[in-house]
Amino acid sequence: MNHTWIAYHLPKPLRRHILHFEVEIEDAVAELARGLPPGARVLDAGAGEGQYAHHFARQRYCGVDLAVGDAAWDYSRLDAIADLTALPFRTGAFDAALHIVTIEHLREPGRALQEIARVLAPGRTLLIAAPHEWEVHQAPHDYFRYTRYGLAYLLESSGCEVTEMRAAGGYFRLLARRLLNGLQFFTGGLRWLWFIPAALIVVPPALVLPFLDFLDRERNFTVGYICTARKRKETNWTESS
């Protein structure tokens, strides 16, 4: 998933405040990388342009994607172009895997997670991020949104056990995000004349609202979820190509 339009127009210090989901994902990927030994084999399933590859400079990073999500993207740095439901790797080939905001683009997400789990060594970690309330993107390759329960079900069905599931913010962070998303409708042609008035209306509350996010304790309103899962050691897989 690309960053939203507004990401490119916010000063960098504000990105952590407003673009909470992306920043938490980046932090989670960095934490995963720090916990892996040098030379560990890492699968980035749905790597896109490989934006997380730099975190794994000490490891053996492998970026895989079907390369159909965004015609404007540069897929030339991929290590393999492949369908995630039929990965060209042996069973247990990887020491860790990440699957970042890609699952919504898969027609058969359950099969893909089973395949990712197959190529993951027993007891090893899968980091996954999935959107819950997000605009349509990379159309027409955008099929699903996930609750924490649906994501946990798919992971457990694939042979993994969830070790951590957390929402990336609650209602007030989501509301702030949606206000800023609205600025995209004031770009292009004569609409630019309305951009500054619109920004004056939406930006101040968007900056304040995240401070109220502590009020949403259940986090049922959220941009998305970040989940860490572990492949069950007792899972048996048949070898596939």
C-alpha positions in Angstrom: 0.0 0.0 0.0 1.3 3.4 -0.9 1.3 6.2 1.6 -1.7 8.4 1.2 -1.6 11.6 -0.8 -1.3 13.7 2.3 1.9 11.9 3.4 3.9 13.8 0.8 2.7 17.1 2.0 3.2 16.9 5.7 6.3 18.1 7.4 8.3 15.1 8.6 7.8 15.6 12.4 4.0 15.5 11.8 4.0 12.1 10.1 4.5 10.2 13.3 1.6 12.2 14.8 -0.9 11.8 11.9 0.3 8.9 9.8 0.4 6.6 12.8 -0.3 3.4 10.9 2.7 3.8 8.6 5.1 4.8 11.4 4.0 1.9 13.6 4.5 -0.5 10.7 8.0 0.9 10.1 8.8 0.5 13.8 7.6 -3.1 13.8 9.6 -4.0 10.7 12.7 -2.4 12.3 12.1 -4.3 15.5 11.8 -7.6 13.6 15.1 -6.9 11.8 16.9 -6.1 15.0 15.9 -9.4 16.5 17.2 -11.5 13.7 20.8 -12.7 13.5 23.1 -11.8 10.6 22.5 -14.0 7.6 18.9 -14.9 8.6 16.7 -15.6 5.6 13.8 -13.1 5.4 10.8 -13.2 3.0 9.0 -10.0 2.1 5.8 -11.4 0.7 4.2 -8.6 -1.3 7.4 -6.4 -1.3 6.2 -3.9 -3.9 9.2 -1.5 -4.5 11.1 -3.0 -1.6 10.6 -0.1 0.8 11.5 -2.3 3.8 14.6 -3.9 2.3 17.0 -1.5 4.0 16.1 -2.7 7.4 17.5 -6.1 6.6 21.0 -5.2 5.4 22.5 -7.8 7.8 20.2 -10.5 6.7 19.4 -12.3 3.5 16.4 -10.4 2.3 14.1 -11.8 -0.5 11.5 -9.5 -1.9 8.6 -11.2 -3.8 5.6 -9.7 -5.5 3.3 -10.4 -8.4 4.2 -6.9 -9.7 0.7 -6.0 -10.9 -0.5 -3.7 -8.1 0.6 -0.3 -9.3 1.7 0.5 -12.9 3.8 3.5 -11.7 5.9 1.4 -9.3 9.4 0.2 -10.0 9.4 -3.6 -9.5 12.9 -4.1 -10.9 14.5 -4.7 -7.4 12.4 -7.7 -6.7 14.2 -11.0 -6.1 11.3 -13.0 -7.5 8.0 -12.3 -9.3 5.6 -14.8 -8.1 2.0 -15.5 -7.0 1.9 -15.6 -3.2 -0.4 -18.6 -3.4 2.4 -20.6 -5.1 5.8 -19.4 -3.8 8.8 -20.9 -5.6 10.7 -21.8 -2.4 11.1 -25.0 -0.5 9.3 -25.7 2.7 10.9 -24.1 5.8 13.3 -22.0 3.7 12.9 -18.7 5.6 13.7 -17.6 9.2 11.2 -14.8 9.2 8.6 -13.3 6.9 6.7 -10.0 6.6 3.5 -9.3 4.7 2.8 -5.6 4.9 -0.5 -4.1 3.8 -0.7 -6.6 0.9 -3.3 -9.1 2.1 -6.2 -6.8 1.1 -5.0 -7.2 -2.5 -5.2 -11.0 -2.6 -8.2 -12.8 -4.0 -7.3 -15.9 -1.9 -5.7 -14.5 1.3 -6.1 -17.8 3.1 -4.2 -19.7 0.5 -1.5 -17.1 0.4 -1.0 -17.2 4.2 -0.8 -21.0 4.1 1.9 -20.7 1.5 3.8 -18.1 3.4 3.6 -20.3 6.5 4.8 -23.3 4.5 8.1 -21.6 3.5 8.6 -20.3 7.0 10.7 -22.5 9.3 8.8 -23.9 12.3 8.7 -21.6 15.3 9.7 -18.6 13.3 7.9 -15.2 13.0 5.5 -13.7 10.5 4.9 -9.9 10.8 1.7 -8.9 9.1 -0.1 -5.5 8.7 -3.7 -5.3 7.4 -6.0 -2.4 6.9 -9.4 -2.2 8.6 -10.7 1.2 7.5 -8.9 2.4 4.4 -9.8 3.9 1.1 -9.8 1.8 -2.1 -6.3 1.7 -3.6 -4.4 0.0 -6.4 -7.8 -0.6 -8.0 -9.0 -3.0 -9.3 -6.6 -5.2 -7.2 -8.3 -4.3 -3.9 -10.6 -6.9 -2.4 -10.9 -7.1 1.4 -10.6 -5.3 4.8 -9.9 -7.1 8.0 -11.1 -7.1 11.6 -8.7 -8.4 14.3 -10.8 -11.6 14.4 -10.8 -12.3 10.7 -7.0 -11.8 10.6 -6.5 -14.0 13.6 -8.7 -16.7 12.0 -6.8 -16.7 8.7 -3.4 -16.9 10.5 -4.5 -19.7 12.8 -6.0 -21.6 9.8 -2.6 -21.2 8.0 -0.7 -23.0 10.8 0.4 -20.0 12.8 -0.4 -18.8 16.3 -0.9 -15.1 17.0 1.5 -13.7 19.6 0.5 -10.1 19.4 -2.4 -8.2 17.7 -2.7 -4.5 18.1 -4.7 -1.7 16.5 -2.8 1.2 15.0 -4.7 3.9 16.8 -8.3 4.3 17.6 -11.3 6.4 16.6 -9.7 9.9 17.0 -6.6 9.0 15.0 -8.8 7.5 12.3 -10.9 10.7 12.3 -7.9 12.9 12.0 -6.6 10.8 9.1 -9.9 11.0 7.3 -10.0 14.8 7.7 -6.6 15.1 6.1 -7.5 12.7 3.3 -10.2 15.1 2.4 -7.7 17.7 1.2 -7.0 15.6 -1.9 -10.4 16.8 -3.2 -9.2 20.4 -3.3 -6.3 19.8 -5.8 -6.2 20.2 -9.5 -7.4 23.0 -11.7 -9.5 25.7 -10.1 -10.0 23.5 -7.0 -6.5 24.7 -5.8 -8.2 28.0 -5.0 -10.1 26.2 -2.2 -7.1 24.3 -0.9 -5.9 26.8 1.7 -9.4 27.5 3.1 -10.1 23.8 3.3 -6.7 23.2 5.0 -7.5 26.0 7.5 -10.7 24.1 8.4 -9.5 20.5 8.6 -5.8 20.7 9.6 -6.2 22.2 13.1 -8.7 19.6 14.4 -6.7 16.9 12.6 -3.7 17.9 14.7 -5.6 17.9 18.0 -7.7 14.8 17.6 -4.9 12.2 18.0 -4.4 13.6 21.6 -7.9 12.3 22.4 -7.2 8.8 21.2 -6.7 7.5 24.7 -10.5 7.7 25.1 -11.0 4.9 22.6 -9.9 1.9 24.7 -11.5 -0.8 22.7 -9.9 0.4 19.4 -12.8 -0.9 17.3 -12.4 2.2 15.1 -8.9 1.9 13.6 -7.0 2.4 10.4 -5.6 -1.1 10.6 -3.9 -3.9 12.6 -0.3 -4.9 13.1 0.1 -8.6 14.1 3.0 -10.8 15.0 2.4 -14.6 14.5 4.6 -17.7 14.9 4.5 -20.8 12.8 3.4 -23.7 14.9 6.2 -26.2 15.3 3.9 -29.2 15.0 2.5 -28.1 11.6 3.1 -30.6 8.8 3.4 -29.4 5.2 3.7 -31.2 2.0 6.5 -30.1 -0.2 5.5 -27.9 -3.1 7.4 -26.1 -5.8 
